[in-house]
Amino acid sequence: MPRVVDHDARRRDIAAALLAVAARDGHEGVSSRAVARELGVAVGSLWHYFDGFDDVLRAAAAEVTRRTEERIRTATAGLRGLDRLDAIMREVLPVDATTRTEAHVVVGFWGRLASLAPAAGASAPTIPLWRSETAEALTQAVADGELRADTPLDGVLALLRAITYGQQVAEVAEPTAPAEHLRVLAAILDPWRA
């Protein structure tokens, strides 16, 4: 009887292996051979699940998104307003071992991912859930009187998005203390606090 394989789970395993190699060995160490070695399989077995290495890269970016979204859901359970916003931002800003490692991994992939032809269903990492969760947290903060009623929510959301990417790049270029990344977040919010 043939073995039943969960193709989606296997694709996630391969993507996770690529992320592990990138985190440990840097992007120059990432190759199909290194990913296969990380999994303990033959290189050819990767191609049962992907059409090429670019597809593995896309899957790795999607895996980072999945992990981040899972952390955001867990971290924000039961929170509102600025507490919720702080929890969201701590899952994307490079403020702990996980998010600092992810910053190094994803920033290293951005150039390559940007050069790939668009693929169906591919979106920028973490944007859909991050955007909706962050917008809702800001709206709650205004409703709860934590932020001023005239807070330009769309503008603040755009700034938060920009610093999310910017602080990841800053972490890769010039690693800094987590408190510095959080100070940038505070600088955006402080003018609008009630």
N, C-alpha and C positions, 0 to 999 in steps of 0.2 A: 504494500500500500504506500503510495507516495506521501512524503512528508508535507503537511500543510504549513505554509509560510505566510505570516502576516506581512504583506509587502509594505504597508505604511510604517509598521514598527521597524522593519528592516531598514527602510529608507532613513528613518529617524536615527537608528543606530549608526548608520554610515555617516550621516551629517554630524552626529555627536562625536564620532571618532575624528572627523576632520577638525572640529573645534578643539578637541583635546590635543591633537598634534600641533595646531596653530598656537594654542596657549603655552604648550611646553617648549616647542622648538622654533617658534616664530614662523612667519609666513614663508620664509625661504625654505623651511623644512616641510612645507605642505606639498604633497604629491599623491598621485593615486597609489603609488607603491607604499608610501608612509601610512596612508589611511588603511590600506589592506593589512599592513603589518600591525597596526594598532588593533585591528579587529581579529587578527590571527587567521586571515583568509587569503586566498589567492586573488591577485589583482583582477583577473577576469570575472570573478564573482561579483564585483561591484557593478559590472555592466548588465547584470540581470535586473538591476533596479534603477539604473540611470542611463541616459543616452550618451553622456559624456561628462568630463570633469566640470564643465561650466554648470551643468545641472546639479552636481554635488555641491558646488559653491552656493547656488541659489537655495538648495535645501538646508545648508548650514546657516545661511542668513535667516531662513524661516524658522529654524530650530532656536536661534537666539531670540527671535520674536516670540515664539511659543513659550520659552522659559521665562522671558521677561513678563509676558502677559500673565502667566501663572503666578509669578511672584507679586505682581501688582494686585491681582484679585485677592491673594492671601493677605497681603500687607494692608489693604484698605478695608477689609471686612469690618463693618460696624463704625467706620469713621466718616466724618463729614467735614466740609469746609477746608480750612487751612491744615488741620491735622491730616485729612485725607490727601490733600495736595502734597504735603511734606512726605507722606509715605510713598506716593507715586514717584516723586522726584528722586527719592533715595533708591529706587529700583532702576533708575536709568542714569543718574549721575554717578561718576566713578568715586564712590565713597566707602566701599568695602572691598574685600578680596574678590568677590564674585563680579561686581560691577567694574572694578578696575581691570580685571582680566578680560572681561567682555569688551571694554573700550579698546584694549590693544588688539583684540581679535577682529572686531567689526570695523574699526578704522582702517586696519590693514586690508580688509576685503573691499572697502568702498570703491577704490579705484578700479579694481577688476570687475566688480559688479556693475559699475557705471558703464563700462565698455562693452558689456554683453548686450546682445539683442534682447529686447523686452520679451518676457515669457508670459503666457497666460496665467493669471492668478498671482503674479509676482507683484509685491508692493513693498514700499520702503519699510524697513524693520520698525516695529512697534507703533507705527503711526495710527492705525485705526483705533485700537483700544486706548492708547495713550491720549489721543486727541479727545475722545468722548469722555473718558474718566477725568481728565484734567479740566475740560470745560465744565463738567458737572460740579467738580470740587470748587472751582472759582465761582460758579453761580450760587452754590450753597454758602460760600464765604460771604458773598454780598448779602444774600437773604438773611444770614445769621448775624449780620452786623460786624463781621470780622474785617471786611474790606468796605471801602466807601461805596456808596450807591452809584457814584459817577465813574467807577473803575471801568476803563475801556477793555472789556473782557476779551474781545478779539485781538487787540493789540498785545495784551499781557500774555495771551495764549501763544501768539506768534513769537514773542520774546522768550517764553519758556521753551518753546521748540528749538529756537536758535541756540539758547545756552545749553540745551541738552546735547546737541551735536558739538557745539563749540567746546564744552568742557571735556567731552570725550577726546577730541583732538588735542586739547591742551594737556590732558593727562598723558597722552602718548608722547607729545613733543617735550613737555616739561612736567614730569610727575610732581604732584603737589599734595599737600595734606587734604584730607576730606573736608576739613573745616573751610578751606579756601573755596572749594566748589560750592559749599552751602552758603558762603558769604555772597557769592554771585547771585544765587537764588534769592537771598534776603534783599539784596539791592534792587531787584526787580519788584518785589512785593512791598517793601517798606513805604514807598511814596503813596501807596493806595490803602494802607492799613487805616481802619476807622479810629 
